[in-house]
Amino acid sequence: MTRLGRGAFQSCFTLQHLVLPRSVAVLGAACFSGCGTLESVVFGTDSSVVEFGNYCFQDCCSLRALTFPRITEKIGTCCFDGCTSLLTVQFERGSKVRELGLRAFGDCRSIQRFLAPEQMTTVLIPRWTDRHALSESVDFVNGSAIERIEAGRYQPTTAFVNLPGGHWENTVSGPVWTRARAGDISSVPEPVGPDVGSDD
């Protein structure tokens, strides 16, 4: 079996622990969405999961931690939206993920740490955090390829995002950083934007 189809285990209310075999490469849309008692997802050694479909684990509100396999390339729209107990998100070293789907981690209000993979070139923090979901730490591994960080209107301070090495600049209004060319600047300015929770 290489693929789990759309809605394969949707709303399976008794599922608590999931161990995916090495052979599975694609998790179809909404295949585990609504599994409200699912606490852990374990991937086999040398996992083959390349794609997490749209809404794949949406509203799995008991899921607490995730470590994505190195081979994973795609994390779809609203893939983990509503996983309100999710605390940490990590990627195996050498991860191939470059970008997250829209609201991939929307309303994951308990996230405390997000360790972005090396190959990710753009991070749009609003894709997992909104006014009700504020991470405490966004980190980038050594050698990160990140070029652009968009923190969104609810970004409080630069302390929230631990910028990787190199020169960074705030190039537009609002909390958006792009990696500057060598010699441009050597400091990271405070983002411009409303305080957390502001409705302005």
C-alpha beads as a LAMMPS data file, in Angstrom:
LAMMPS data file: protein, C-alpha beads

200 atoms
199 bonds

1 atom types
1 bond types

-500.0 500.0 xlo xhi
-500.0 500.0 ylo yhi
-500.0 500.0 zlo zhi

Masses

1 110.0

Atoms # bond

1 1 1 0.000 0.000 0.000
2 1 1 1.508 3.300 -1.130
3 1 1 -1.391 5.706 -0.695
4 1 1 -4.161 6.371 1.801
5 1 1 -7.174 7.730 -0.051
6 1 1 -9.324 10.757 0.633
7 1 1 -11.099 10.519 3.984
8 1 1 -9.758 7.002 4.577
9 1 1 -9.912 7.271 8.388
10 1 1 -11.843 10.504 8.718
11 1 1 -13.534 11.021 12.091
12 1 1 -12.224 7.744 13.484
13 1 1 -12.958 8.731 17.079
14 1 1 -11.266 5.733 18.748
15 1 1 -7.884 6.133 17.011
16 1 1 -5.236 7.203 19.542
17 1 1 -1.859 6.191 18.081
18 1 1 -0.872 5.953 14.436
19 1 1 2.178 4.125 13.063
20 1 1 2.589 4.548 9.325
21 1 1 4.478 1.828 7.427
22 1 1 7.441 2.670 5.256
23 1 1 5.532 1.870 2.069
24 1 1 3.011 4.728 2.395
25 1 1 4.060 7.689 0.226
26 1 1 0.913 9.825 0.044
27 1 1 -1.646 10.711 2.695
28 1 1 -4.754 11.795 0.818
29 1 1 -6.970 14.764 1.570
30 1 1 -8.717 14.631 4.948
31 1 1 -7.582 11.048 5.478
32 1 1 -7.306 11.488 9.269
33 1 1 -9.258 14.696 9.743
34 1 1 -11.531 14.828 12.743
35 1 1 -9.713 12.068 14.640
36 1 1 -10.122 13.958 17.876
37 1 1 -8.444 11.384 20.148
38 1 1 -5.327 10.892 17.988
39 1 1 -2.329 11.680 20.226
40 1 1 0.716 10.568 18.237
41 1 1 1.828 9.902 14.677
42 1 1 4.938 7.774 14.159
43 1 1 6.657 7.317 10.825
44 1 1 8.602 4.172 10.059
45 1 1 12.370 4.187 9.640
46 1 1 13.222 5.736 6.259
47 1 1 9.599 6.772 5.825
48 1 1 8.380 7.302 2.248
49 1 1 5.696 9.921 3.014
50 1 1 6.255 12.560 0.336
51 1 1 2.916 14.335 0.552
52 1 1 0.487 15.319 3.289
53 1 1 -2.766 16.160 1.499
54 1 1 -5.043 19.102 2.177
55 1 1 -6.902 18.868 5.524
56 1 1 -5.014 15.643 6.220
57 1 1 -5.005 15.934 10.039
58 1 1 -7.392 18.843 10.445
59 1 1 -9.047 19.040 13.879
60 1 1 -6.929 16.267 15.391
61 1 1 -7.147 18.222 18.606
62 1 1 -5.245 15.729 20.811
63 1 1 -2.103 15.545 18.646
64 1 1 0.852 16.932 20.624
65 1 1 4.051 16.672 18.563
66 1 1 5.185 16.106 14.967
67 1 1 8.494 15.272 13.334
68 1 1 8.214 15.222 9.554
69 1 1 10.232 12.644 7.582
70 1 1 13.208 13.897 5.608
71 1 1 11.623 12.873 2.311
72 1 1 8.422 14.908 2.774
73 1 1 7.991 17.609 0.113
74 1 1 4.436 18.870 0.452
75 1 1 2.300 19.889 3.436
76 1 1 -1.102 20.845 2.094
77 1 1 -3.678 23.520 2.807
78 1 1 -5.104 23.406 6.347
79 1 1 -3.219 20.148 6.827
80 1 1 -3.015 20.507 10.633
81 1 1 -5.516 23.304 11.060
82 1 1 -7.289 23.050 14.406
83 1 1 -4.697 20.807 16.068
84 1 1 -5.070 22.839 19.227
85 1 1 -2.875 20.626 21.456
86 1 1 0.118 20.585 19.091
87 1 1 3.207 21.769 20.993
88 1 1 6.232 21.159 18.747
89 1 1 6.807 20.868 15.001
90 1 1 10.126 19.610 13.659
91 1 1 11.591 18.295 10.421
92 1 1 14.240 15.607 10.035
93 1 1 17.618 16.911 8.979
94 1 1 17.798 17.221 5.199
95 1 1 14.048 17.858 4.892
96 1 1 12.837 18.695 1.377
97 1 1 9.939 20.921 2.487
98 1 1 10.314 24.381 0.935
99 1 1 6.948 25.951 1.707
100 1 1 3.842 25.337 3.777
101 1 1 0.315 25.183 2.408
102 1 1 -2.063 28.001 3.311
103 1 1 -3.023 27.751 7.013
104 1 1 -1.122 24.495 7.224
105 1 1 -0.943 25.001 10.994
106 1 1 -3.843 27.393 11.399
107 1 1 -5.305 27.687 14.897
108 1 1 -2.556 25.521 16.362
109 1 1 -2.791 27.720 19.395
110 1 1 -0.481 25.668 21.648
111 1 1 2.630 25.546 19.436
112 1 1 5.685 26.480 21.476
113 1 1 8.436 25.663 19.015
114 1 1 8.626 25.404 15.245
115 1 1 11.967 24.239 13.856
116 1 1 11.998 25.140 10.168
117 1 1 13.854 22.837 7.721
118 1 1 17.033 23.783 5.856
119 1 1 15.450 23.945 2.384
120 1 1 12.522 26.171 3.333
121 1 1 13.029 29.466 1.486
122 1 1 9.931 31.341 2.631
123 1 1 8.164 31.293 5.971
124 1 1 4.765 32.914 6.330
125 1 1 4.104 32.725 10.030
126 1 1 0.374 33.460 9.558
127 1 1 0.162 30.062 7.880
128 1 1 0.258 28.524 11.308
129 1 1 -0.387 31.377 13.672
130 1 1 -3.154 33.950 13.973
131 1 1 -4.477 36.135 16.771
132 1 1 -5.487 33.030 18.724
133 1 1 -2.367 30.991 17.937
134 1 1 0.975 32.468 18.850
135 1 1 4.099 30.330 18.887
136 1 1 6.807 31.103 21.414
137 1 1 9.751 30.253 19.177
138 1 1 10.462 29.908 15.469
139 1 1 13.953 28.528 14.840
140 1 1 16.073 27.847 11.771
141 1 1 18.795 25.216 11.563
142 1 1 22.384 26.096 10.690
143 1 1 22.775 26.515 6.947
144 1 1 19.105 27.438 6.479
145 1 1 18.146 28.528 2.945
146 1 1 15.485 30.897 4.276
147 1 1 15.303 34.123 2.269
148 1 1 12.051 35.733 3.388
149 1 1 10.090 35.781 6.632
150 1 1 6.615 37.276 6.813
151 1 1 5.478 37.484 10.384
152 1 1 1.946 38.833 9.954
153 1 1 0.012 41.468 11.861
154 1 1 0.158 39.653 15.185
155 1 1 3.951 39.350 15.328
156 1 1 5.081 40.873 18.654
157 1 1 8.904 41.262 18.503
158 1 1 11.968 39.816 16.842
159 1 1 12.452 37.651 19.932
160 1 1 9.626 35.493 18.604
161 1 1 11.612 34.630 15.465
162 1 1 15.206 33.494 15.914
163 1 1 16.717 34.671 12.650
164 1 1 19.451 32.503 11.098
165 1 1 22.907 33.848 10.340
166 1 1 23.470 36.496 7.726
167 1 1 22.302 40.044 7.136
168 1 1 18.573 40.797 7.371
169 1 1 16.529 43.867 6.592
170 1 1 12.952 45.053 6.948
171 1 1 12.198 45.945 3.311
172 1 1 8.496 46.797 3.467
173 1 1 6.128 48.145 6.081
174 1 1 5.069 45.521 8.565
175 1 1 7.002 42.616 10.053
176 1 1 8.596 41.216 6.886
177 1 1 12.301 40.362 6.677
178 1 1 14.362 39.445 3.648
179 1 1 17.953 38.274 3.657
180 1 1 20.039 41.248 2.595
181 1 1 23.029 41.113 0.280
182 1 1 26.385 40.986 1.993
183 1 1 27.409 44.404 3.257
184 1 1 23.925 45.963 3.120
185 1 1 23.191 45.949 6.847
186 1 1 24.204 43.895 9.823
187 1 1 21.332 44.390 12.229
188 1 1 17.730 43.276 12.440
189 1 1 15.246 46.120 13.012
190 1 1 12.207 45.816 15.194
191 1 1 9.118 44.916 13.121
192 1 1 6.492 47.556 12.511
193 1 1 2.986 46.441 13.362
194 1 1 0.290 46.289 16.039
195 1 1 0.784 44.624 19.361
196 1 1 -0.428 41.057 19.881
197 1 1 -4.191 40.995 20.245
198 1 1 -4.640 44.459 18.781
199 1 1 -7.693 44.931 16.573
200 1 1 -6.268 48.053 14.950

Bonds

1 1 1 2
2 1 2 3
3 1 3 4
4 1 4 5
5 1 5 6
6 1 6 7
7 1 7 8
8 1 8 9
9 1 9 10
10 1 10 11
11 1 11 12
12 1 12 13
13 1 13 14
14 1 14 15
15 1 15 16
16 1 16 17
17 1 17 18
18 1 18 19
19 1 19 20
20 1 20 21
21 1 21 22
22 1 22 23
23 1 23 24
24 1 24 25
25 1 25 26
26 1 26 27
27 1 27 28
28 1 28 29
29 1 29 30
30 1 30 31
31 1 31 32
32 1 32 33
33 1 33 34
34 1 34 35
35 1 35 36
36 1 36 37
37 1 37 38
38 1 38 39
39 1 39 40
40 1 40 41
41 1 41 42
42 1 42 43
43 1 43 44
44 1 44 45
45 1 45 46
46 1 46 47
47 1 47 48
48 1 48 49
49 1 49 50
50 1 50 51
51 1 51 52
52 1 52 53
53 1 53 54
54 1 54 55
55 1 55 56
56 1 56 57
57 1 57 58
58 1 58 59
59 1 59 60
60 1 60 61
61 1 61 62
62 1 62 63
63 1 63 64
64 1 64 65
65 1 65 66
66 1 66 67
67 1 67 68
68 1 68 69
69 1 69 70
70 1 70 71
71 1 71 72
72 1 72 73
73 1 73 74
74 1 74 75
75 1 75 76
76 1 76 77
77 1 77 78
78 1 78 79
79 1 79 80
80 1 80 81
81 1 81 82
82 1 82 83
83 1 83 84
84 1 84 85
85 1 85 86
86 1 86 87
87 1 87 88
88 1 88 89
89 1 89 90
90 1 90 91
91 1 91 92
92 1 92 93
93 1 93 94
94 1 94 95
95 1 95 96
96 1 96 97
97 1 97 98
98 1 98 99
99 1 99 100
100 1 100 101
101 1 101 102
102 1 102 103
103 1 103 104
104 1 104 105
105 1 105 106
106 1 106 107
107 1 107 108
108 1 108 109
109 1 109 110
110 1 110 111
111 1 111 112
112 1 112 113
113 1 113 114
114 1 114 115
115 1 115 116
116 1 116 117
117 1 117 118
118 1 118 119
119 1 119 120
120 1 120 121
121 1 121 122
122 1 122 123
123 1 123 124
124 1 124 125
125 1 125 126
126 1 126 127
127 1 127 128
128 1 128 129
129 1 129 130
130 1 130 131
131 1 131 132
132 1 132 133
133 1 133 134
134 1 134 135
135 1 135 136
136 1 136 137
137 1 137 138
138 1 138 139
139 1 139 140
140 1 140 141
141 1 141 142
142 1 142 143
143 1 143 144
144 1 144 145
145 1 145 146
146 1 146 147
147 1 147 148
148 1 148 149
149 1 149 150
150 1 150 151
151 1 151 152
152 1 152 153
153 1 153 154
154 1 154 155
155 1 155 156
156 1 156 157
157 1 157 158
158 1 158 159
159 1 159 160
160 1 160 161
161 1 161 162
162 1 162 163
163 1 163 164
164 1 164 165
165 1 165 166
166 1 166 167
167 1 167 168
168 1 168 169
169 1 169 170
170 1 170 171
171 1 171 172
172 1 172 173
173 1 173 174
174 1 174 175
175 1 175 176
176 1 176 177
177 1 177 178
178 1 178 179
179 1 179 180
180 1 180 181
181 1 181 182
182 1 182 183
183 1 183 184
184 1 184 185
185 1 185 186
186 1 186 187
187 1 187 188
188 1 188 189
189 1 189 190
190 1 190 191
191 1 191 192
192 1 192 193
193 1 193 194
194 1 194 195
195 1 195 196
196 1 196 197
197 1 197 198
198 1 198 199
199 1 199 200
